[in-house]
Amino acid sequence: MDEKPAVKRLVPAALQHIAAMYAGVVTPPLIIGQAVGLDTAGRTRLIAAGLLIAGLATLLQTLGIRRFAGNRLPFVNAASSAGITPILAVAETNEKAHQLPAIYGAVMVAGVFCLAIGPFFGKLLRFFPPLVTGVVITLIGVTLMPVPVGWAQGGDKEAADFGDMKYLALAAFTLVVILLVQRFTQGFVKQIALLIGLVVGTLAAIPFGMASFDGLRSAPIAALPTPFAFGAPEFQPAAILSLCIVMLVLMTESSAGMLALGEICDRPTTGATLTRGLRTDGLATLLGPVFGGFATSAFAQNVGVVSLTRVRSRYVVALAGATLLVLGAFPVLGAVVSLVPMPVLGGAGIVLFGSIAVSGIRTLSEAGLDDSSNIILVAVSLGAGIVPLAAPTFYVDFPAWAQTVLGSGISAGALVAVLLNLFFHHLGTRSTPRAAVLSAASPGSGTQIT
């Protein structure tokens, strides 16, 4: 993870991360901007702010500031789509002039909340043995699979041609290109199979009119974000409570991402690493609204890039973060990245999220599944995590806070796995079975604890 690759390897590897994350980074500001009635210029400013904050947060995570912040993992931070629904609910309860101020005030308090309780998450690492982390990593891949499937169908569910065969064919073509590169190449070319698939898929889409250049033509050359451009933050108790609950979910997902990267990179995540990573989440969430950003969390698709390519250098992701900063300052450059059609991203996304699930299965294979209690733990936890995927309306009659927590398969599965691990391996037992133990350094110390 501390290797500094040569430029000829560094740049293509970073471009892979940018291509994988770009659609996810711009989705929250795009959806929220449309929901609150911003014009094209306003949505452009919102997207530029999202890219800027994502770049700053990613640089801080990968490079770190001494022992204060940054997990120093190949870890991407950006505005999470998990917060979109609660944010839109806040917008619906306010008049137009107060929508974004109320949202930003609640997000800022959620950032303070994350900073306050982040250190306690680090101390809870012993409750995340391989048995639990394996479940969570698997669920990250499985529950996010509808995302690339939607991309493969065209991306816009409201469009009349959503799911058209031309989109599916383009997604399948991109997937086949990636598979062929993986099968018939070696070394660095094999490592950038994802990028090659994205480029070839985009080039193939152009003759058929499936790559839109409208964003490139309309994007301004430069657009530096202005502090509080959408109004001073307003602090409404109901909105704050809602976003703090969302922040708990995002912290769980971020922790899962760090644990997953630790397993993938053969450097187990310590309590101190977790604390520094969550502190970065809190800082980005607190300061992001100043420029127009939202609550930030881990990006699972980039965990998939690391898992697939085995390029673990945090400096690759740091370069991707620096590039996001430039894209935020010069929207015309970001529009070039957005040329990649949604179906092309869908074909690549199936590989990305599938590889995360494989990493979780690999972790579970080493977690003592010959024990019947462990089998029950994994079975029930996976079931709880897949419920929101299999039946999206299952929790529709639950209280709002329960819908927020349980409506995310990742957080629901993680919660059930932790509780069942406590029930089977901690409560009323004198010792913890070997398979249920995770060695982790306590925050602020160099010793190993279990």
VEXPAGU-363130 format. One record per residue (C-alpha): residue number from 0; residue in one letter; z, x, y. Coordinates in steps of 0.05 Angstrom, whole numbers, plus 5000, padded with zeros to 4 digits. Example, Ala and Ser with C-alpha at 12.3 -4.5 7.8 and 13.67 -1.06 7.14 Angstrom:
2
0,A,5156,5246,4910
1,S,5143,5273,4979
***
This chain:
450
0,M,5000,5000,5000
1,D,5010,5059,5047
2,E,4941,5090,5034
3,K,4894,5098,5094
4,P,4824,5089,5065
5,A,4763,5122,5095
6,V,4726,5081,5147
7,K,4668,5067,5100
8,R,4717,5032,5053
9,L,4765,5006,5106
10,V,4716,4964,5146
11,P,4682,4925,5090
12,A,4750,4911,5057
13,A,4777,4885,5123
14,L,4715,4842,5133
15,Q,4729,4809,5066
16,H,4798,4788,5091
17,I,4769,4761,5156
18,A,4716,4721,5120
19,A,4768,4692,5073
20,M,4817,4673,5127
21,Y,4774,4652,5186
22,A,4763,4579,5167
23,G,4837,4571,5153
24,V,4857,4603,5219
25,V,4813,4558,5262
26,T,4827,4494,5223
27,P,4895,4476,5254
28,P,4875,4486,5327
29,L,4809,4451,5315
30,I,4840,4389,5282
31,I,4898,4385,5331
32,G,4853,4397,5391
33,Q,4808,4339,5370
34,A,4868,4294,5356
35,V,4897,4303,5425
36,G,4829,4292,5459
37,L,4814,4362,5484
38,D,4742,4374,5507
39,T,4699,4431,5479
40,A,4727,4482,5529
41,G,4799,4462,5512
42,R,4787,4467,5437
43,T,4755,4535,5448
44,R,4818,4559,5485
45,L,4861,4531,5429
46,I,4821,4567,5375
47,A,4821,4632,5415
48,A,4897,4627,5421
49,G,4903,4615,5346
50,L,4862,4677,5331
51,L,4902,4719,5381
52,I,4970,4699,5353
53,A,4945,4708,5281
54,G,4922,4778,5299
55,L,4988,4797,5332
56,A,5030,4769,5275
57,T,4987,4803,5222
58,L,4992,4870,5258
59,L,5067,4863,5264
60,Q,5074,4845,5190
61,T,5031,4902,5164
62,L,5054,4958,5211
63,G,5125,4935,5226
64,I,5175,4955,5279
65,R,5226,5001,5246
66,R,5276,4958,5207
67,F,5272,4900,5255
68,A,5208,4863,5237
69,G,5147,4867,5193
70,N,5146,4866,5117
71,R,5095,4924,5113
72,L,5055,4887,5060
73,P,4980,4871,5061
74,F,5002,4804,5089
75,V,4964,4757,5135
76,N,5001,4710,5182
77,A,4968,4652,5219
78,A,4979,4579,5238
79,S,4992,4540,5175
80,S,4955,4476,5157
81,A,5020,4451,5127
82,G,5044,4435,5197
83,I,4984,4394,5218
84,T,5007,4325,5194
85,P,5077,4328,5226
86,I,5046,4356,5290
87,L,4996,4298,5292
88,A,5055,4250,5282
89,V,5089,4280,5344
90,A,5024,4272,5382
91,E,5019,4198,5363
92,T,5088,4183,5392
93,N,5071,4212,5460
94,E,5025,4196,5517
95,K,4965,4242,5524
96,A,4995,4284,5580
97,H,5057,4298,5539
98,Q,5027,4309,5471
99,L,5016,4384,5471
100,P,5079,4399,5513
101,A,5122,4360,5462
102,I,5088,4396,5404
103,Y,5098,4465,5435
104,G,5170,4452,5453
105,A,5186,4432,5381
106,V,5147,4492,5353
107,M,5186,4540,5397
108,V,5253,4512,5373
109,A,5228,4517,5302
110,G,5215,4591,5315
111,V,5286,4601,5338
112,F,5310,4563,5276
113,C,5270,4611,5232
114,L,5300,4672,5267
115,A,5370,4644,5257
116,I,5366,4629,5183
117,G,5314,4681,5162
118,P,5366,4733,5142
119,F,5399,4684,5094
120,F,5333,4675,5057
121,G,5333,4750,5044
122,K,5402,4745,5013
123,L,5380,4690,4967
124,L,5328,4734,4933
125,R,5370,4739,4869
126,F,5355,4665,4857
127,F,5281,4682,4852
128,P,5274,4718,4785
129,P,5205,4727,4752
130,L,5215,4660,4719
131,V,5217,4626,4788
132,T,5167,4670,4824
133,G,5117,4662,4767
134,V,5120,4586,4776
135,V,5113,4591,4852
136,I,5055,4641,4849
137,T,5019,4597,4798
138,L,5029,4536,4841
139,I,5001,4572,4902
140,G,4936,4580,4866
141,V,4934,4512,4831
142,T,4957,4467,4888
143,L,4909,4499,4938
144,M,4848,4491,4893
145,P,4828,4425,4928
146,V,4815,4466,4991
147,P,4756,4507,4964
148,V,4732,4446,4925
149,G,4728,4408,4992
150,W,4692,4467,5023
151,A,4642,4469,4966
152,Q,4626,4395,4979
153,G,4609,4409,5052
154,G,4677,4413,5085
155,D,4674,4348,5126
156,K,4699,4289,5085
157,E,4676,4241,5138
158,A,4603,4264,5135
159,A,4553,4220,5100
160,D,4527,4277,5057
161,F,4595,4302,5035
162,G,4589,4324,4963
163,D,4513,4328,4965
164,M,4481,4370,4910
165,K,4453,4420,4961
166,Y,4524,4439,4980
167,L,4547,4444,4908
168,A,4486,4486,4891
169,L,4500,4535,4948
170,A,4573,4541,4927
171,A,4552,4553,4855
172,F,4501,4605,4877
173,T,4555,4642,4916
174,L,4601,4641,4856
175,V,4546,4668,4810
176,V,4532,4725,4859
177,I,4605,4745,4859
178,L,4608,4742,4783
179,L,4544,4784,4776
180,V,4571,4837,4823
181,Q,4637,4838,4785
182,R,4600,4846,4718
183,F,4545,4896,4734
184,T,4574,4942,4789
185,Q,4629,4994,4791
186,G,4677,5026,4840
187,F,4678,5004,4913
188,V,4618,4957,4907
189,K,4657,4918,4854
190,Q,4717,4915,4901
191,I,4676,4882,4956
192,A,4643,4831,4910
193,L,4673,4775,4951
194,L,4642,4801,5016
195,I,4575,4811,4982
196,G,4577,4739,4956
197,L,4594,4712,5026
198,V,4537,4751,5058
199,V,4485,4734,5005
200,G,4506,4661,5004
201,T,4500,4656,5080
202,L,4431,4689,5080
203,A,4409,4641,5026
204,A,4433,4581,5067
205,I,4393,4598,5130
206,P,4323,4579,5105
207,F,4350,4511,5083
208,G,4382,4497,5151
209,M,4452,4499,5122
210,A,4479,4553,5169
211,S,4491,4525,5238
212,F,4481,4569,5300
213,D,4507,4516,5348
214,G,4575,4549,5354
215,L,4543,4616,5370
216,R,4501,4587,5426
217,S,4558,4548,5459
218,A,4614,4599,5452
219,P,4636,4635,5516
220,I,4633,4711,5516
221,A,4705,4721,5537
222,A,4765,4673,5541
223,L,4832,4706,5550
224,P,4889,4656,5537
225,T,4931,4633,5596
226,P,5006,4623,5588
227,F,5025,4549,5583
228,A,4953,4528,5598
229,F,4967,4460,5567
230,G,5031,4447,5605
231,A,5104,4469,5603
232,P,5140,4455,5536
233,E,5180,4392,5529
234,F,5239,4388,5481
235,Q,5245,4322,5445
236,P,5299,4316,5390
237,A,5257,4277,5340
238,A,5198,4325,5346
239,I,5245,4385,5340
240,L,5278,4358,5277
241,S,5210,4346,5245
242,L,5183,4415,5260
243,C,5248,4449,5237
244,I,5239,4415,5169
245,V,5167,4439,5169
246,M,5191,4509,5185
247,L,5235,4508,5122
248,V,5173,4492,5081
249,L,5134,4547,5115
250,M,5190,4597,5104
251,T,5189,4579,5030
252,E,5114,4588,5026
253,S,5118,4654,5065
254,S,5173,4679,5018
255,A,5130,4659,4959
256,G,5072,4698,4988
257,M,5114,4761,4997
258,L,5141,4755,4927
259,A,5070,4746,4900
260,L,5044,4807,4938
261,G,5103,4848,4913
262,E,5084,4831,4841
263,I,5009,4843,4853
264,C,5022,4910,4888
265,D,5074,4934,4837
266,R,5126,4940,4892
267,P,5178,4885,4882
268,T,5197,4850,4946
269,T,5268,4866,4969
270,G,5316,4824,5008
271,A,5305,4868,5069
272,T,5230,4861,5063
273,L,5237,4785,5060
274,T,5283,4784,5120
275,R,5236,4827,5163
276,G,5176,4784,5142
277,L,5210,4719,5160
278,R,5234,4748,5226
279,T,5161,4762,5242
280,D,5144,4689,5225
281,G,5199,4666,5272
282,L,5176,4711,5329
283,A,5104,4689,5322
284,T,5125,4616,5319
285,L,5170,4623,5380
286,L,5121,4662,5424
287,G,5056,4629,5399
288,P,5063,4565,5440
289,V,5065,4606,5504
290,F,4991,4619,5494
291,G,4973,4557,5454
292,G,4991,4576,5382
293,F,5028,4537,5328
294,A,5078,4551,5272
295,T,5055,4611,5230
296,S,5062,4627,5157
297,A,5030,4666,5100
298,F,4957,4657,5083
299,A,4950,4648,5008
300,Q,4875,4662,5007
301,N,4888,4733,5029
302,V,4938,4742,4973
303,G,4880,4722,4929
304,V,4835,4776,4961
305,V,4887,4830,4945
306,S,4895,4804,4874
307,L,4820,4801,4863
308,T,4798,4867,4894
309,R,4861,4908,4878
310,V,4854,4939,4948
311,R,4927,4940,4966
312,S,4927,4981,5030
313,R,4965,4947,5087
314,Y,4920,4984,5136
315,V,4860,4944,5112
316,V,4897,4880,5131
317,A,4921,4913,5196
318,L,4848,4925,5215
319,A,4834,4852,5199
320,G,4891,4832,5245
321,A,4864,4876,5301
322,T,4796,4844,5291
323,L,4827,4775,5298
324,L,4854,4798,5366
325,V,4784,4817,5388
326,L,4755,4751,5361
327,G,4808,4714,5401
328,A,4790,4750,5465
329,F,4715,4744,5454
330,P,4700,4676,5423
331,V,4626,4693,5417
332,L,4644,4744,5363
333,G,4686,4693,5327
334,A,4627,4646,5327
335,V,4588,4699,5288
336,V,4640,4697,5233
337,S,4638,4621,5233
338,L,4564,4624,5213
339,V,4588,4627,5140
340,P,4575,4556,5114
341,M,4633,4517,5083
342,P,4600,4514,5014
343,V,4594,4589,5012
344,L,4669,4594,5028
345,G,4681,4543,4974
346,G,4646,4584,4920
347,A,4686,4645,4940
348,G,4751,4605,4947
349,I,4750,4583,4875
350,V,4754,4656,4855
351,L,4808,4671,4907
352,F,4856,4615,4889
353,G,4843,4621,4816
354,S,4862,4695,4818
355,I,4929,4677,4850
356,A,4943,4629,4793
357,V,4926,4683,4743
358,S,4976,4730,4777
359,G,5030,4676,4768
360,I,5012,4667,4695
361,R,5017,4742,4685
362,T,5086,4742,4716
363,L,5108,4683,4672
364,S,5084,4720,4610
365,E,5137,4773,4624
366,A,5193,4723,4639
367,G,5219,4707,4570
368,L,5182,4643,4551
369,D,5207,4648,4480
370,D,5271,4616,4505
371,S,5269,4540,4503
372,S,5309,4533,4568
373,N,5257,4576,4604
374,I,5201,4534,4575
375,I,5233,4470,4601
376,L,5245,4503,4669
377,V,5172,4523,4677
378,A,5146,4457,4650
379,V,5186,4413,4697
380,S,5175,4458,4757
381,L,5100,4460,4747
382,G,5100,4385,4738
383,A,5138,4374,4803
384,G,5089,4420,4839
385,I,5028,4385,4812
386,V,5052,4314,4828
387,P,5028,4317,4901
388,L,4961,4342,4876
389,A,4953,4291,4821
390,A,4981,4232,4860
391,P,4977,4245,4936
392,T,5011,4178,4952
393,F,5069,4187,4903
394,Y,5120,4200,4958
395,V,5092,4151,5009
396,D,5155,4107,5008
397,F,5203,4166,5013
398,P,5238,4185,5079
399,A,5195,4227,5126
400,W,5236,4290,5114
401,A,5229,4282,5038
402,Q,5154,4272,5045
403,T,5149,4337,5084
404,V,5188,4378,5032
405,L,5162,4345,4968
406,G,5092,4331,4993
407,S,5076,4406,4988
408,G,5067,4425,4915
409,I,5089,4496,4930
410,S,5155,4478,4963
411,A,5169,4422,4913
412,G,5157,4467,4853
413,A,5196,4524,4884
414,L,5256,4478,4899
415,V,5257,4450,4828
416,A,5249,4520,4797
417,V,5307,4548,4837
418,L,5352,4489,4821
419,L,5336,4491,4746
420,N,5346,4567,4745
421,L,5415,4556,4775
422,F,5430,4501,4724
423,F,5407,4540,4663
424,H,5425,4612,4681
425,H,5480,4612,4734
426,L,5526,4552,4732
427,G,5581,4560,4680
428,T,5553,4625,4653
429,R,5585,4693,4653
430,S,5521,4732,4653
431,T,5448,4722,4669
432,P,5396,4731,4613
433,R,5352,4792,4620
434,A,5290,4750,4630
435,A,5322,4712,4688
436,V,5341,4774,4728
437,L,5303,4802,4787
438,S,5323,4870,4815
439,A,5323,4868,4890
440,A,5352,4911,4945
441,S,5403,4876,4988
442,P,5383,4869,5061
443,G,5398,4932,5100
444,S,5416,4975,5040
445,G,5379,5020,4993
446,T,5417,5000,4931
447,Q,5390,4956,4875
448,I,5426,4892,4859
449,T,5414,4836,4808
***
